Amino acid sequence: MKAEEKQNLSADNNQSFTVAKKHTHEEFLRGIKAAEKGPFFTVQESMHMFEKWIKEREKK
């Protein structure tokens, strides 16, 4: 994931949906539409990124 994408994700964090928070139907739909604009990855791409993250984390 590019630094710009990470920055965009963190900027949108204030709009994240949680189980403990109740939302109106309109808020829920806005959250779905916002999520649809995000990056989408195949299962293989996700597994590769996860394995890369694990290896980088182990180095620290």
N, C-alpha and C positions, 0 to 999 in steps of 0.2 A: 504494500500500500504506500502510495506516495505521501510525502509530508503534507502536501496541500489537501489531500483527502482526509488525513488524520486531523488536520486543523478544522476542516469543515465538519467532521463528525463531532469534535469536541465543542464546536460552536453550537451544534444542534442538541447537545446533551441537555440543555435546560428544557427541552421539549420532549424528553424521553418519557415513555409510558411505563408505569410500574403497577404492580398488583395492588399495592396499598393505597393508591390514589384513584379516586373516582373521576370519570370524565364524561362529558356530554357526548351525545352521538356525533355532533359536529366536530368536537375536539378529536374524537377517535378517527373520524374520516380524514381530518387534516393530518393526523399522525401517519395514517396509512399512505396518503399521497406523498408525504415527505419521505417515507421509507422507500417508496417506489422509485424515487430519484437517486437513491444510493447505488453504490457499486454492487454488482452481482457476480458471483464466482461459481465455477463448476465445483463438484465435489472434489475432484482431483486437485484443482487449484487451491481450494481451502485446505486440503490435507497437506499439500506442499508448503503453504504459508505457515500452517500450524507446526509442522516438523521443523521448519527453519526457525520459528520463534522459540521452540523448545531448545534447539541447539544453541542459539544465541543466549538464551537465559541460563543455560548450564555453564557457559563460559564465564559468567559474572561471579 
